[in-house]
Amino acid sequence: MNSILWTRKAVKQLLRLHSAHQVQIRDAVTLLGDMPDTGNVKALSGHTYAYRLRVGNYRILFDWDGAIRVVSIQEVKKRDERTY
């Protein structure tokens, strides 16, 4: 089981969203505790963050350190042409 850490920036971004979206995102992020056996996760190449989780129109950008088993949520963004 991985620990999930939220950055201050990611928490602020999450709190700006509608409450229904917040619940969906928090539920999906909870499943990251089982990393790497998680759906809708894609490794990113040439990006600041290593992975993204897709939740509807939102993308959760995060880093995962498999050695210490920590998932660090960096950003929560609505998908658009500038998301990546």
C-alpha positions in Angstrom: 0.0 0.0 0.0 1.3 3.4 -1.0 1.0 6.6 1.0 -0.7 9.5 -0.7 0.6 13.0 -0.2 -1.1 16.1 -1.6 0.9 19.3 -2.3 -0.6 22.6 -1.2 -1.1 23.6 -4.8 -3.0 20.4 -5.6 -5.3 20.9 -2.6 -6.1 24.5 -3.6 -6.9 23.4 -7.1 -9.1 20.6 -5.8 -11.0 22.9 -3.5 -11.9 25.3 -6.4 -13.8 22.5 -8.1 -17.5 21.6 -7.8 -18.1 19.3 -4.8 -19.3 16.4 -7.0 -16.0 16.5 -9.0 -14.0 16.7 -5.7 -15.6 13.5 -4.5 -14.8 11.7 -7.8 -11.2 12.9 -7.8 -10.6 12.0 -4.1 -12.1 8.5 -4.7 -9.9 7.9 -7.8 -6.8 9.2 -5.9 -7.5 6.8 -3.1 -7.1 3.9 -5.6 -3.6 5.1 -6.3 -2.7 3.4 -3.0 -2.5 0.2 -5.1 0.0 1.7 -7.6 1.1 0.3 -10.1 -2.1 -1.8 -10.4 -4.4 1.2 -11.2 -6.5 2.0 -14.2 -6.5 5.3 -16.2 -2.8 5.9 -15.2 -0.3 6.8 -17.9 3.4 7.4 -17.6 4.3 10.8 -19.1 7.5 11.3 -21.0 9.1 14.8 -21.3 6.9 16.2 -18.6 7.6 17.7 -15.2 5.6 15.0 -13.5 6.0 11.3 -14.1 2.3 10.1 -14.3 -1.2 11.3 -14.9 -4.5 9.9 -13.7 -7.6 10.5 -15.8 -10.9 11.3 -14.0 -13.5 12.5 -16.5 -12.4 15.8 -17.9 -9.8 16.2 -15.1 -6.2 15.1 -15.0 -4.3 14.5 -11.7 -0.6 14.9 -12.3 1.6 13.0 -9.8 4.9 11.4 -9.1 5.3 7.9 -7.7 8.3 6.6 -5.9 8.0 2.8 -5.9 10.9 2.3 -3.6 9.4 4.2 -0.7 5.9 3.6 -1.9 4.7 7.2 -1.9 2.4 8.8 -4.4 2.8 12.6 -4.4 -0.2 14.5 -6.0 1.2 17.6 -7.7 -1.7 19.2 -9.7 -5.4 18.8 -10.4 -6.3 20.4 -13.8 -9.2 20.4 -16.1 -8.2 18.9 -19.4 -7.7 21.4 -22.2 -5.1 22.0 -25.0 -2.5 23.3 -22.4 -2.9 20.5 -19.8 0.3 18.7 -20.7 
